[in-house]
């Protein structure tokens, strides 16, 4: 296993960096680097720019329209995008449902959906969690009853990220209530414009409308929109979650935020000197930086194994746990450094309606909302507690 970058990797990084500097719109860069909120048009604009270059789906093989990059190149791409302040490409279509379609979908599904994911025509959302069925996802109760050439879906999903914008949902439904709970689930692709679907906002602690609850009342879904076999959806769901967890580590983003934390702490005063020079605070930053360095090496090890032909395995759970812990710790130290300056919630400033914050410090103003938003990272993609169980069983053999 060689964790060093080759000369070719260095040249690839230089090319990516130059392209980002030339093509990443400054308005998007400024929003990301200054912790402002991105809207639907921002995400769509960046996806379209990447699609035109052929880079909207870095992990896709060439046969489906991807660039054919290896795992190391994808890792470099993600690092450079984070460093430059590029918006993330929303994972629901590109990184979550698309791999499932490539592996388990019909040829008709691949021909129809994959090009629309690639160019951003369809905005996807995830229909997994339900009230009472989050960490124990296999206990889900949304049901789909088959009537001829379609299913009739009834039930509710919750925490549906950006579902208010979605054209399509990939959804887990119960198609056999008499089977063991993991064995009676199917995987459906649902058009969000279908009659009987209601999307209601959930306003979170950061005063943002990012997540939703979705209700299904006699929603008709064509049988041709089922992925794979009936009652085999749990297999496809686990495959999807492996891809999601690998991407949650976000080392590049954390490296960028660590630089922000250091710069911000240098500008804050404590006892007449920069906060970053305070021994106790500096020790916290140093400890976190060490954790991030260890995470980066672990990601490189996983990337190295994927380059050898292996897909994401149970080690993705390790990346998910440590990656989200580092992300949360960064927001906690930012919040600590800001102190009372982070208290006001200046929503118009966060959404770009006002150039400067009424709080008087544009760097500090978003940090409370940023902190609250990142409380979710240890839960989505499978809670960290569940990931520890996976590691114990699949890696340690306990």
Secondary structure per residue as TSV (DSSP state, phi and psi in degrees):
chain	resnum	aa	ss	phi	psi
A	1	X	-	360.0	121.2
A	2	X	-	-112.6	115.0
A	3	X	-	-94.9	0.4
A	4	X	S	-83.0	145.9
A	5	X	-	-79.7	140.4
A	6	X	-	-83.1	172.1
A	7	X	H	-61.9	-37.5
A	8	X	H	-64.8	-37.2
A	9	X	H	-63.5	-39.9
A	10	X	H	-63.9	-40.3
A	11	X	H	-67.0	-39.1
A	12	X	H	-61.7	-44.1
A	13	X	H	-60.8	-43.0
A	14	X	H	-62.5	-40.7
A	15	X	H	-64.7	-43.8
A	16	X	H	-63.0	-44.8
A	17	X	H	-62.1	-42.1
A	18	X	H	-64.9	-41.1
A	19	X	H	-65.0	-42.1
A	20	X	H	-64.2	-41.3
A	21	X	H	-62.6	-33.1
A	22	X	H	-85.9	-24.7
A	23	X	H	-120.5	-17.2
A	24	X	S	-74.1	116.1
A	25	X	-	-59.6	136.4
A	26	X	H	-62.1	-31.2
A	27	X	H	-64.8	-37.5
A	28	X	H	-73.0	-42.9
A	29	X	H	-58.0	-44.7
A	30	X	H	-64.3	-39.1
A	31	X	H	-62.5	-45.3
A	32	X	H	-67.6	-48.6
A	33	X	H	-67.7	-25.4
A	34	X	T	-104.1	15.1
A	35	X	T	59.8	33.7
A	36	X	-	-84.3	164.3
A	37	X	-	-84.1	138.0
A	38	X	-	-95.4	140.4
A	39	X	-	-103.6	-179.3
A	40	X	H	-59.0	-43.0
A	41	X	H	-64.3	-33.4
A	42	X	H	-63.3	-49.5
A	43	X	H	-61.9	-44.4
A	44	X	H	-65.0	-39.3
A	45	X	H	-62.6	-45.3
A	46	X	H	-67.6	-39.0
A	47	X	H	-61.4	-42.7
A	48	X	H	-64.1	-41.3
A	49	X	H	-62.3	-43.4
A	50	X	H	-67.9	-39.3
A	51	X	H	-60.8	-39.0
A	52	X	H	-64.0	-29.5
A	53	X	H	-88.8	-10.5
A	54	X	T	84.9	21.4
A	55	X	-	-120.9	18.6
A	56	X	S	-75.6	-17.8
A	57	X	-	-133.0	78.1
A	58	X	T	-59.4	-28.7
A	59	X	T	-90.0	-5.1
A	60	X	S	-76.4	144.3
A	61	X	-	-71.9	161.5
A	62	X	G	-59.1	-35.1
A	63	X	G	-62.7	-21.9
A	64	X	G	-106.7	8.9
A	65	X	T	103.1	4.7
A	66	X	-	-81.3	172.0
A	67	X	-	-81.0	-10.9
A	68	X	-	75.0	24.1
A	69	X	-	-70.4	148.9
A	70	X	-	-82.2	176.1
A	71	X	H	-62.8	-36.5
A	72	X	H	-66.1	-42.5
A	73	X	H	-63.1	-39.1
A	74	X	H	-64.6	-38.7
A	75	X	H	-63.6	-43.2
A	76	X	H	-62.9	-43.4
A	77	X	H	-56.7	-48.1
A	78	X	H	-63.7	-40.2
A	79	X	H	-62.4	-45.8
A	80	X	H	-69.4	-37.4
A	81	X	H	-61.8	-43.9
A	82	X	H	-64.3	-44.4
A	83	X	H	-60.2	-40.0
A	84	X	H	-76.4	-17.1
A	85	X	T	88.2	30.6
A	86	X	-	-79.2	143.6
A	87	X	-	-62.4	151.1
A	88	X	-	-71.6	147.2
A	89	X	-	-78.6	122.9
A	90	X	-	-56.1	131.7
A	91	X	H	-80.9	-16.0
A	92	X	I	-59.8	-41.8
A	93	X	I	-85.9	-56.4
A	94	X	I	-66.4	-45.2
A	95	X	I	-107.1	-11.0
A	96	X	I	-113.3	-65.9
A	97	X	I	-75.8	-32.0
A	98	X	H	-60.0	-46.8
A	99	X	H	-59.7	-34.2
A	100	X	H	-65.5	-43.7
A	101	X	H	-63.2	-41.4
A	102	X	H	-61.7	-37.3
A	103	X	H	-88.9	-39.1
A	104	X	H	-119.2	-13.1
A	105	X	S	-74.9	160.9
A	106	X	-	-74.9	164.4
A	107	X	H	-62.4	-36.7
A	108	X	H	-64.9	-41.2
A	109	X	H	-64.1	-42.7
A	110	X	I	-61.2	-47.0
A	111	X	I	-63.0	-37.5
A	112	X	I	-80.7	-50.1
A	113	X	I	-87.0	-37.5
A	114	X	I	-62.3	-45.0
A	115	X	H	-61.6	-33.9
A	116	X	H	-73.4	-29.2
A	117	X	H	-70.9	-43.1
A	118	X	H	-61.6	-42.9
A	119	X	T	-94.7	1.3
A	120	X	T	83.7	11.5
A	121	X	S	-60.7	-43.5
A	122	X	S	-105.6	132.1
A	123	X	-	-99.4	123.7
A	124	X	E	-104.4	153.0
A	125	X	E	-135.3	168.1
A	126	X	E	-108.2	129.7
A	127	X	E	-112.6	74.6
A	128	X	-	-111.2	-69.0
A	129	X	-	-64.6	147.8
A	130	X	B	-135.8	162.1
A	131	X	T	-57.9	118.5
A	132	X	T	87.1	-3.1
A	133	X	B	-136.9	76.5
A	134	X	S	-112.2	-80.3
A	135	X	S	-64.2	-37.6
A	136	X	S	-93.5	69.5
A	137	X	G	-63.5	-30.0
A	138	X	G	-66.7	-10.8
A	139	X	G	-87.8	10.5
A	140	X	-	-56.4	150.4
A	141	X	-	-120.4	-9.5
A	142	X	-	-57.6	125.0
A	143	X	E	-113.6	152.3
A	144	X	E	-132.2	117.8
A	145	X	E	-105.7	131.7
A	146	X	E	-83.0	132.1
A	147	X	E	-131.2	93.6
A	148	X	T	67.1	-117.9
A	149	X	T	-96.2	15.4
A	150	X	E	-147.1	161.7
A	151	X	E	-102.3	150.7
A	152	X	E	-110.9	117.8
A	153	X	E	-105.5	132.7
A	154	X	E	-136.8	137.8
A	155	X	E	148.7	-160.0
A	156	X	E	-147.9	139.8
A	157	X	E	-117.6	155.1
A	158	X	-	-139.3	166.8
A	159	X	-	57.3	36.8
A	160	X	-	-81.3	100.9
A	161	X	T	-65.8	125.3
A	162	X	T	55.4	26.8
A	163	X	G	-64.4	-20.6
A	164	X	G	-67.0	-18.4
A	165	X	G	-102.0	-7.6
A	166	X	-	-75.2	143.8
A	167	X	S	-92.4	-32.5
A	168	X	E	-137.6	152.9
A	169	X	E	-129.6	134.7
A	170	X	E	-94.7	127.3
A	171	X	E	-135.8	134.7
A	172	X	E	-92.0	129.7
A	173	X	E	-135.0	154.6
A	174	X	E	-92.0	120.6
A	175	X	S	-110.8	-6.9
A	176	X	-	-145.0	100.5
A	177	X	T	-77.0	-11.6
A	178	X	T	-90.2	-14.5
A	179	X	S	-82.8	166.6
A	180	X	-	-56.0	148.0
A	181	X	T	-59.0	-32.8
A	182	X	T	-77.0	-17.0
A	183	X	T	-98.3	-3.6
A	184	X	S	-112.2	26.8
A	185	X	E	-112.2	140.1
A	186	X	E	-123.2	162.6
A	187	X	E	-115.1	110.0
A	188	X	E	-113.0	149.8
A	189	X	E	-105.4	117.5
A	190	X	E	-118.2	126.5
A	191	X	E	-72.4	121.0
A	192	X	T	-70.9	-7.9
A	193	X	T	-92.3	2.6
A	194	X	S	-66.5	135.4
A	195	X	T	-55.6	141.1
A	196	X	T	101.8	-5.2
A	197	X	E	-98.0	129.3
A	198	X	E	-124.0	127.7
A	199	X	E	-110.2	123.1
A	200	X	E	-119.9	135.2
A	201	X	E	-72.0	148.1
A	202	X	E	-115.3	115.4
A	203	X	E	-88.9	120.5
A	204	X	-	-89.2	177.8
A	205	X	T	-60.3	-25.2
A	206	X	T	-86.7	13.7
A	207	X	S	59.5	39.5
A	208	X	-	-121.5	151.0
A	209	X	E	-101.5	85.5
A	210	X	E	-109.4	-32.2
A	211	X	E	-119.1	163.8
A	212	X	E	-146.3	165.4
A	213	X	E	-111.1	142.4
A	214	X	E	-124.2	128.7
A	215	X	E	-111.1	140.0
A	216	X	E	-118.9	122.2
A	217	X	E	-127.1	102.6
A	218	X	E	51.6	48.8
A	219	X	E	-84.2	124.6
A	220	X	E	-92.4	124.5
A	221	X	E	-124.0	123.8
A	222	X	E	-59.0	142.5
A	223	X	G	-59.3	-30.2
A	224	X	G	-65.2	-12.3
A	225	X	G	-91.1	5.8
A	226	X	E	-84.0	132.3
A	227	X	E	-88.4	127.2
A	228	X	S	68.6	-150.6
A	229	X	S	-88.4	152.3
A	230	X	T	-64.3	140.7
A	231	X	T	69.6	12.4
A	232	X	-	-112.0	15.3
A	233	X	H	-64.7	-26.9
A	234	X	H	-63.0	-36.4
A	235	X	H	-61.7	-43.9
A	236	X	H	-70.7	-35.3
A	237	X	H	-64.5	-42.3
A	238	X	H	-65.4	-38.5
A	239	X	H	-61.9	-43.5
A	240	X	H	-62.4	-44.0
A	241	X	H	-65.6	-31.1
A	242	X	H	-60.9	-41.0
A	243	X	H	-68.8	-38.7
A	244	X	H	-64.3	-44.8
A	245	X	H	-67.2	-35.1
A	246	X	H	-60.8	-37.6
A	247	X	H	-80.4	-11.4
A	248	X	H	-76.1	-18.6
A	249	X	-	-58.3	-43.9
A	250	X	-	49.5	55.9
A	251	X	H	-62.3	-44.0
A	252	X	H	-59.4	-43.0
A	253	X	H	-62.7	-42.1
A	254	X	H	-67.6	-35.5
A	255	X	H	-64.2	-40.4
A	256	X	H	-63.9	-43.5
A	257	X	H	-70.3	-28.9
A	258	X	H	-64.9	-40.3
A	259	X	H	-63.5	-40.6
A	260	X	H	-61.1	-45.2
A	261	X	H	-58.4	-45.2
A	262	X	H	-63.6	-45.3
A	263	X	H	-63.3	-42.8
A	264	X	H	-65.3	-42.1
A	265	X	H	-68.3	-27.8
A	266	X	H	-67.8	-29.0
A	267	X	H	-84.8	-12.8
A	268	X	S	-93.8	142.7
A	269	X	E	-105.3	140.1
A	270	X	E	-140.5	119.6
A	271	X	T	54.6	38.8
A	272	X	T	80.7	10.5
A	273	X	E	-140.5	161.3
A	274	X	E	-58.1	139.5
A	275	X	G	-57.6	-35.7
A	276	X	G	-64.1	-19.1
A	277	X	G	-89.7	-3.5
A	278	X	S	-72.0	125.7
A	279	X	H	-57.3	-40.9
A	280	X	H	-68.0	-45.3
A	281	X	H	-68.4	-41.3
A	282	X	H	-61.2	-35.9
A	283	X	H	-65.8	-37.9
A	284	X	H	-63.9	-42.7
A	285	X	H	-65.1	-42.5
A	286	X	H	-63.4	-43.2
A	287	X	H	-61.7	-40.2
A	288	X	H	-67.7	-39.1
A	289	X	H	-62.8	-37.9
A	290	X	H	-63.3	-43.3
A	291	X	H	-60.3	-40.3
A	292	X	H	-67.7	-39.3
A	293	X	H	-62.5	-41.7
A	294	X	H	-64.5	-39.5
A	295	X	H	-62.5	-43.1
A	296	X	H	-61.4	-42.0
A	297	X	H	-63.8	-39.9
A	298	X	H	-64.0	-41.8
A	299	X	H	-60.9	-41.9
A	300	X	H	-62.9	-36.4
A	301	X	H	-63.9	-44.0
A	302	X	H	-65.4	-42.4
A	303	X	H	-59.2	-41.5
A	304	X	H	-61.5	-40.5
A	305	X	H	-69.7	-35.3
A	306	X	H	-67.7	-34.1
A	307	X	H	-61.9	-29.0
A	308	X	T	-78.8	2.2
A	309	X	T	109.4	-5.0
A	310	X	-	-84.7	141.8
A	311	X	-	-86.2	-178.8
A	312	X	-	-65.6	128.2
A	313	X	-	-113.0	-156.7
A	314	X	T	-63.3	-18.5
A	315	X	H	-63.3	-19.4
A	316	X	H	-59.2	-28.8
A	317	X	H	-66.6	-35.7
A	318	X	H	-64.6	-43.2
A	319	X	H	-63.8	-39.1
A	320	X	H	-64.3	-45.8
A	321	X	H	-63.2	-57.8
A	322	X	H	-68.4	-37.3
A	323	X	H	-60.6	-44.7
A	324	X	H	-72.6	-32.8
A	325	X	H	-64.1	-41.0
A	326	X	H	-65.4	-43.8
A	327	X	H	-59.9	-44.5
A	328	X	H	-66.5	-40.5
A	329	X	H	-63.0	-36.4
A	330	X	H	-62.0	-45.9
A	331	X	H	-66.4	-32.6
A	332	X	H	-66.3	-41.7
A	333	X	H	-71.0	-34.9
A	334	X	H	-61.0	-45.6
A	335	X	H	-62.7	-41.7
A	336	X	H	-63.5	-41.1
A	337	X	H	-66.7	-35.8
A	338	X	H	-74.3	-33.9
A	339	X	G	59.9	-139.6
A	340	X	G	-60.6	-22.1
A	341	X	G	-63.7	-21.9
A	342	X	G	-87.6	-7.0
A	343	X	-	-66.2	-44.5
A	344	X	-	-67.1	140.8
A	345	X	-	-99.9	100.5
A	346	X	-	-99.5	78.2
A	347	X	H	-61.0	-44.5
A	348	X	H	-56.6	-36.3
A	349	X	H	-67.6	-43.8
A	350	X	H	-62.4	-31.9
A	351	X	T	-95.8	10.1
A	352	X	T	79.1	13.8
A	353	X	S	-83.1	-14.4
A	354	X	S	-136.5	139.2
A	355	X	S	-69.1	-40.8
A	356	X	S	-125.6	152.2
A	357	X	-	-76.9	144.7
A	358	X	T	-69.6	-14.9
A	359	X	T	-74.5	-16.6
A	360	X	S	93.7	-5.6
A	361	X	-	-137.2	104.9
A	362	X	H	-67.7	-27.9
A	363	X	H	-74.0	-38.1
A	364	X	H	-78.9	-30.4
A	365	X	H	-56.1	-38.1
A	366	X	T	-82.5	-5.4
A	367	X	H	-73.4	-30.1
A	368	X	H	-66.5	-46.5
A	369	X	H	-62.5	-39.0
A	370	X	H	-62.7	-44.3
A	371	X	H	-60.4	-50.1
A	372	X	H	-63.7	-39.2
A	373	X	H	-61.9	-35.2
A	374	X	G	-82.0	0.4
A	375	X	G	-64.7	-23.8
A	376	X	G	-77.9	-19.2
A	377	X	G	-65.5	-28.4
A	378	X	G	-80.1	-1.9
A	379	X	T	-107.7	-48.2
A	380	X	T	-71.1	159.7
A	381	X	T	73.8	14.1
A	382	X	S	98.5	117.0
A	383	X	-	-57.7	154.4
A	384	X	H	-61.3	-30.5
A	385	X	H	-63.8	-41.5
A	386	X	H	-65.8	-38.0
A	387	X	H	-62.7	-35.5
A	388	X	H	-65.6	-35.9
A	389	X	H	-64.4	-41.1
A	390	X	H	-61.5	-44.8
A	391	X	I	-61.6	-44.5
A	392	X	I	-60.4	-41.2
A	393	X	I	-82.5	-45.1
A	394	X	I	-89.2	-27.2
A	395	X	I	-106.2	-47.1
A	396	X	S	-86.6	-16.9
A	397	X	-	70.1	29.4
A	398	X	-	-85.9	360.0
